[in-house]
Structure formats: C-alpha cells, structure tokens
Amino acid sequence: MIVVAGEALIDLVPSPQTALPPSPDGGSPAPGGPLPALLPRRGGGPYNTAVALGRLGSPAAFCSRISTDAFGEALLAGLRAGDVDTSLVQRGSEPTTLAVADISPDGSAGYGFYADGTADRLFALPPALPATVRALSLGTCSLVLEPGASAYESLLRREAGRGVFTALDPNVRPGLIPDPDAYRARFRSWLPDVALLKLSEEDALWLAGSGEGPGGAMGGGRDAVLAVAKEWLAAGPVGIVLTHGGDGLTVLTPGGGELTVPGERVTVVDTIGAGDTVNAALLHRLDAHDALSRTAVAALGPEDWHDILRFAARAAAVTCSRAGAEPPFAAEVAA
C-alpha cells in the first residue's frame, strides 16, 4: 500500500462559461462587470495524489484530517469513489480549507488560500502505519501550516527511519510561507529522510533562494536548476525528478545519471493537479518495476527511468486536458 499524507481542500475554480466579458471595443474585460462563477472542486496536492493513485490501480490510503462539514464529506466521498482507503483520516468540526484559483491564459494556476482555523491544520501524528505500507508520499501546504506541519514532519522521519520508501513534493506556495529562509532550511533538513524528491523548476529555484523563481537572484536557466538539484541529491535522495511544464521531466540519480523525456503534446485546459498526477504516476510505475525501495531505485537503468518518466508525462497530459484536478484512469494511460 502507498500512503499519501497531507491536506485535502476545496479549490474554487473560475467557470470558463462565465468568464468576464470583453470591453465594448473588443479589448480586455471591462472593469466593474460581473464576476465569474467559482466552481468548487476537490483538491489539495496530497489529496489529488491519493486519488490519482487509486485511479491508476495502486492500493492507496490517505492520511490527513478532514472537516465534518459538507465540503469534508464531499472530499471523503471522492476518496472512496477512487478506491482510496480512508481508515487513516482524522476528522474535526473546523471548516475545510479553501483555495481560490486564478487561471492564466496559458492554463497555469495561482492560488489564494483561506486556511486559518481549518481542520487539516490540526492533524496529529498517528500511530505507526500498517506493516503493509511500502511507500509514504508527502508535500504542499501540509508541511508549512502549523501545528500540523510538525506532525507531518515527524511522520516523515519516523517512517523513513523504519525503512518505508518516502517521496516528497514541496509544491511551494510562497504566499503561505512567512519566513522563506527558515522554510528553505527546514526543507534541506528533510532530505536525508527522502528517497524520491520531485519538484518543478520554479520550486527548485525558489528553494535555492531565488525568491521569485525563474529570473530571480540566482538566475533562471535550467543549468542553475540542475546544479542545485545535484547538491540536494548528495544530501540523501536516491532520485530527483524535475518537471519542466510542457517540456517534460528530468531524473537525476547518484553517480551522475541524468535522463530527460519530452512532455506529451495536448490542448491545455488548465494545469491544476498536473504535478500531483506526476507524483502518483511515478510511484505507481516505480511499483510496477518493483522499485519502492532505495536499493531498487538505485539499481534502475536508463531504460527503466525512460519508461517511468514517459508514463508520468502521459498521465500529466491527460490531467491538463480537462478542467480541475481530474487525474486519469489506468486505461487512459495504457502504453
């Protein structure tokens, strides 16, 4: 079983059917016009990863704290519909976290969060995970927002210490991080306990100290991204996967291994949940290669990684082809 730990929330996504009308001269939308309707969709990076694993056919469980409000019930229903085990889910009467999405013309999404006093922030460290657990995946807001962040960090360290394969996607949300330098130091402290690190180019630059992502203080070239990723690789992971948006994915492995595959061409509706789908696809395909252990990942060759990354690229493309975080089912990404 693969356990995904972290937040579950509701994304409020602008409806494309109610986009702001253009100005009378045909230019940009006129100010003061009607606002687009916001559609509630199940979300949260770890939540999306768990659902994606279930849809791909991997035995998966979700470990989090979910509200007892109507949104929380909808989140639980989504997990069950995706064949995700919910026995590790804690419940609370506090409201569900909301994330208001802002969709750019290229389909990329930014978020504003309403997370004060919400249920997922009060996650408590659970007892030892079941003996059937082979991998633990964490990331996003859950490792930022206290007091739950410390509990998730403890879960990472404890499970890594007993030999569980661990995966981390920082999925940085700068607006939620009051002290960037402190968070960067905390991130580096996790690396000895992380077997597989997956992150975007933008997140890598931010975590390296650029502050603004590409074009920031340390420069925005891919060479800079690869250089800092190689430093992190030396700190503990046996693999680092970097995502390059529509340009594909790169894996770095100890000993200087490096392999890049191109992205799948698709008409992008939005990119919500694409990175989360990559997380799930990597873990699912690693499991297919019987490689959910540090030793097994270290033994993977270029052909193995090519298969794993191509599968992840196909899965992410399907998610980008439809609105919201709607990861693919196994039949949609069959080779």
N, C-alpha and C positions, 0 to 999 in steps of 0.2 A: 504493500500500500504506500502511496505517496501522500503525505500530509502537507497541506498549504495553510500557513498561519498568517493572519493579518486582517486588515479591515474589510468590512462589507459596507457599502454605502449606496446612496441613490444619486446617479448622475441626472441632472436636469439639462436636457439637450434641446437646443432650438429646433423647432419643427421647420423643415425645408418648405412646407406648404404655406407657412405664414411668415416668410422672410420679409424684411422691410421693403416697402415699395420704392421704386426709383423716384427721383425728383422729377418735376414736370419737364425739365429739359433732357431727361434721359440719363442723367449722371448718377452720382452717388445717392443713396437713400435720403429722402428729405427728413431733416430733424423734426421731432415733435409728432411723427407719425405713429401708428400702432406698433406695439412691441410684438416680437414673435412669440408664439406659444412655446412653453417649455415642457417637453415630454419627459416624464420620469422613467428612467431605465436602471435596471440593476447594475451595480458596478463596484469599483474598488479593485486595485490591481490584484491582490491575492484572491479575492472572490472570483474575478474573471479567470485567473489561472486555474483555480479549482474546477470551475465549470468547463473550461476548455479540456482539462484532463479527462473529466467524466465523458465528455462528448467524443473524445478520441478513443475511449475504451479503456483507459487506465483506471485501476482501482484507486480511488482518491477519497480523502477526507478533508474537511475544513475545520480549522481550529481558530476560533475567534470569540467575540462577544457581540451578540446581535440584540437589538431592541425588541421589545414585545409590542411595539406599535405596528400600525398597518404596513408600513414600509418594511419593518423587520420580518413580518410574516411573509411578505412577498419575496424577500431575499431568501428565506428558508425554503419557500416553495420552489424557487429557481434552482437551488442546490439539489433538492430531491428530484426534480424533473431531469436534472443532469446526472442522476445516479451517483451523487456525491454523498458520502457518509457524513452525517451531522451530529454524531454522538459526542464530538469534542467541542461543540458550540455551547458557549455560556450565554445566558440571557440576562437582560436588565430592562428596567422600566424607563430609562433615559431615552431620549429621541435618537433617531437614526441620523448619522452624518449626511449632509447634502453637499454635492459638488456641482456648481453651475458651470457648464461647459460653454466655451466660446470657440466656435468653429471658424478657422481661417479659410480663405478661398482655396488653398491647396489641400484642405481636408484635415490639417493638423489641429489639435485641440489644446486650449489652455483652460485652466480651472480656477474658480474661486470657491473656497471651502467654508462651510458653516459647520464647525466641529467642536465648538465649546460645549462642554457638559453632555457630550453624546455617549451612547452606550459602548461603542467599540473602544473608547479611550480607557475604560476601566477593566480591560482584560487582565486576568490574574494567571500566574504561572500554573499550568495544570500538572497533575502527577505525571510520572514517566509515560511516554507514549507507548502504545501497544507493541509487543515484540514483532508484530508483522510489518511494522513501518520500516521501509527501506530508504526513504528519502524525505527530507523536510525542505520546503521552499518558503522563503520569507521576503518581505520588502515593502516599499512605498511608505505611505503615511504612518503605518503601524510602528515603524522604527524611529519615528520622530516625535509623536504626540505622547507626552507623559500623562499618567503614570504607566500606561500600557506598554510604552516603548521599552522600559526596563524589563518588563516581564517577557516580552518577545526576545529581547537580547539574552536573557537568562535561558530561555528555551533553546535558542540557537547554540549557546555554549554547552549546555547540558547534553543535548542530543549529539552534537559533534563529538563531545568527549566520550560518548559510549559507542561511537563508530557509525552513526547514521550519516548517510550522504547528504550534504547540505548545499542548497542553492540560494543565491541572493540576487535580487534585482533592486537596487536602490531606488530607481524610478523617482528621481529627485523632484520635489515640489518646493522650490525656493521660498515661496510665499508663506510656507508653514514652518520655516526654519529661522528662528530668531537670532541664532549665533552660528553663522556658516562655518567659521573656523573650528568651533567646538564639534560641530557635526562631522566635519571632514576628519578630525582626529578620531572621533568615535568610529567612523566608517573604517579607517585604517586598522583600528583595534579589532574589528570583526574578521579581518582577512585570514588570520591563522585558523579560524574555525569554519571557513567557507571552502567547500570543494569546487563549486562551479559558480563563477561570477558572471552575470550577464548584465550589460548596460548599454545605453545608447552613446553615440559620440558626444552628444551635448552633455549628458550626465557625467561622462568621463572628464570632460574639460572643466565642468563646474566643480567636481570633486577634487580635481587637481589644483584648483584655486583660481581659475579664470574669472569666476564671478558671474560672467554674462554668457557663458557658453562660447560657441564659435566666434572668433573675432575679439575675445576678451584679452585679459592681461597676458596670458601665455601663448596667444596666437591660436588660430582656428584650423590649422592644417591637420590632415589625417596623420602625418608623421608625429605630431605632438601627441595625438591620442594614443597611437601605438606605443610611443616611448613611455608614457605614464602607465599604460596598461601592463607593460613588461615589468615595471617596478612593482606593481601590485602582485603580479604573478609570482614574483620571488618571495612574497610575504606569506604564501600559503596555498592559494587555489591551484588545482591541477588543470584548470582550463578557464579561460576568459573568453566570452563571446561578446563581440561588439556589434551593435546594429547600426546600419548606415541609412535608415529610412528605405526609400525605394531602390537604393543602390546595393542592398544585400547585407550579408553578415560576414564577419571575420572571426575565426577562432585562433587564439594564441595558446600554446602549450609549452610546458617546461622543456628546456633544451633547444629553444629557438624555433619550434614548429609554428607555422603560420599558414592559414588557408582561408581564402575568400571565395564566396559564391555570390552570384548576382541575385538581385531581387526578381520576383515574378511580376511581369507587367500586368496591370489591372487598372480599371477605371476606379479611382479612389472616391468613395462617398465621404468617409472620414477615417481617421486613424485611431479612434477610440478602441482600446483593448488590443491593438496590434502587438505591442510589446508583451502584454500578458499572454497572448496566444503563443508568442515565441517561447516564453518560459515553459509553458505546458508542452509544446511540441518538442523542445529539447529534452525534457525529462522523459516524455513518452518514447521518443526514439532512442534515447540512451538505454532505457529499459529494454527495448526491442533488441539492442545489441548486448544485453546482459551486462551493462556498464554503469550500474548505480553504485559504484564504489570508487574510492580514489585509485586503487590499484588497477581496476578495469579501465577507467578513463585514461590513465597514464599509458595504457597499452594500446589504445586506439590508434589506427593508422590514418593516413590521408584519405583513403577511400571510405573508411568508416565515417570520418568527420564530414566528408562531402555529402554522403547520404543524409546524415543528421541535419546539417545546415540547409540542404535543399528542401528537406521535409518541413523545417521550420519556416523557410521562406514561402513555401506553398500555403501553409496554414495561415500565416500572417496576411497573405494576399487575399484570401477568402474573407477574413475579418474586415479588411479595408474596403472590400467591395460592397459592404452593406452598412446601414446606419447603426451606430452604437456598438457596444461590446457584444457582438454575436459571433463567437468563435465557431469554427467548422466542426462538423461531424466526421467520423473516420472515413466514410465513403466519399466525402468531398475532397479529400487529400490523398486518396489512394494513388500510388505510383502507376 
